Amino acid sequence: MTAAMYYPAFFVRQKFAMTTNRYEIVAAAPDGSPGAVLAVAQQKRLAFKEEVTFYTDESRSRAVFSFKARQRVDLNAGYDVRDESGQPLGFFRKDFGKSLLRSTFHLEGPGYQGVGQERSTAVALIRRFTDIPFLPIHFDFVSPQGAPLLQVERQGSVRDRYTVRVPEQAVDFRVAAAVAVGLDALMQR
């Protein structure tokens, strides 16, 4: 089954803003270069109940999908991803216990489920005990059978930039984009 909106690869770029986390989601062209802007996202910092809204463009006149925490401040926070009319697309949550060593997230959607974890234990430990902002971070989400669902790779740079690969066609682009932005926003805590 192929998702309603499927992109096999795209990029997430964090944009500088003083009071919000802002992101630009850009398609990956067949040659691997950046293509068209697919969405822009904005998250208010220090919100009690996390919510990130994705818009068609910088004018932010049309919201097209979002993710929102199910509860206020929760160590095992769960986030619902919804389309522009509020219909559910998927769900992800942080696994607090397993995240003590390496950040771990669970992912669910129509026709798939899986777990994503930081690829490198060494980088995870360095990240926890130092304040090096530009470490490369890689997450691999796999199904219970070990099939790859989603990969999120942060490049080592001053501003956060991610390459997102979606080998599983059942994973909707909007869920993959929400997870990629969520990983960035949630790992800053």
N, C-alpha and C positions, 0 to 999 in steps of 0.2 A: 504494500500500500504506500503510495506517495502522498505526502502531506499537501494540504491546500496551497501552501506557499513553501516552496523548497528551493534553497540555494545551496549548492555543494560547498561553497567557500565564500567568505566575506571578511571584512576588516572592521574592527572597532577602534576608534581613536578618541581618547579623552581630550576635551577642549578645556582651556583654562577659564575658570570663572571663580569669583571670590566667595559667593554664598551658596553655590550649587555645584553638584557634579554634573557635567555636560558631556555628552557622547555623540559621535557621528558614526553611523553604520553605513559602510560603503561596500558595494558589490566588488567581487574579485573578477576581473576580466579573464578570458581564457588563457592569456599569457602570464597571469599572476599579478598584473598591475592593478592599481585601484581603478574602479569604474564609477558608475553612477551612485549618488547618495540614495540609500534605501530608506533611511529614517534618522531622526535625531532624537536624543533622549535627554531628560533632565530629572535630577533627583535633588530634593532639598536636603541639605546636611542637617544632622542632629534631629531628625524627625522621630517621634515616638513610635509611629507605625510606618515602617518603610513602604514607600510607593515610588515607582518610577514610571513615567509616562513617555511613550514614543510617539513622535509626530512625523508628518510627511516631510517637513522641511523646517528651516530656521524661523519661519514666521510663527510656528507653533499654533496655527489656526485650526488644524485638524489632527486630533488624537487618533492613532490607528491601532495601538495595542498598549498594554501595560502589565506590570506585575506589582502585586501588593501583598504585604505580610498578612497572614491570617490572624495574628495576635500582636499586641504591643510587646515590646522588649521580651524576647524569648531566645534562650541559648540554642534551642533546636528549631529555629524559626523556619516556617514553611511559607512559600510564596506561590500564589496563584497567578498564572499568566492568562490574560483574557484579551479577546479581540476588541475591536472598536465598539461593538454593541454589547460587550460585557459577557459574551459566551466564553466558557473555559476552553483553553487550548492545551494546557499542561500545568505541571506543578514541579517545584524543586524545593529542597530543604537542606539545610546544613546539618550534618551529624556531629553534634558538639563533642561527644566522647571520642570518636575516631579522629576528630580534627585537632586534638591536643598534640598529636605528633605530625600528621599531615592533614591539611584541610580536605574534608570529604563531604560531598554533596550527593543527594539522591535525586533522581530525575524520573518523571512519569509523564506519559502522554498517550493518546490513542494508538494502541498497537505496539507500545514499547515501554520499557522501564530499565533503569540502570543506575550505576554508581560511578561518580567521578571523583578522582583523587589526584593530588599533586603528584606528578611523575617522580620527582626527585626528593627523597627524604633529606638529603644533605641541604638542598636549597631551602626546604621547609624549615629545617632547624636554624639555619643561618638567618632566615627571615624573621623567626620568632625572637632571636636574641640580639639582633642588630637593627639598625634603622637605615639600611641601604635601600633606597627607593626604586632603583632600576634593575633589580635582579630579574632575570628571565624566569617566568613561572609557566609551567605547562600542566594542564589538566587533561586527563584522558577519561572519558565516560564510556563505560562498556555495559553490555547487557548481562544478565545472569549467566548466559552461555559464553560470555567472553567476546562477543561481537562488538566492534567499535560503533558507537553511536555519535559521538561528538568529541572534538578536540579543540581546546582553547589554549593558545600559546601567546604569552606576553613577551614581546621583544624587549631586550635590555636597552631602555632609553629613558630620558628624563621625563617625558610625558608618556602616559600609559598608551601603548598601542598593542592590539591583539590581532592575531590571525585565527579565524575560526573555520574549522573544517567539519563538514557534516556528512560522513559516509553513509549514514542510515537515512534513507529517503522518507521514512515515516516521521522524522523529527522536523516539525514545522520551523521555518525560518524565524518566526516571531518568538518561539520558545528558545531556540538557540541564541538569538540576540539577547533575550531577557537573561538567560543564564550567564552569558559572557559579561554583560554589564553588571549583573548581580555579583558575580565573582569579584570584579574590581571593587565595587562599592562595599561589599560585605567584608572583604579581606583587609580593608583599611581600619577595621575595628579590632 
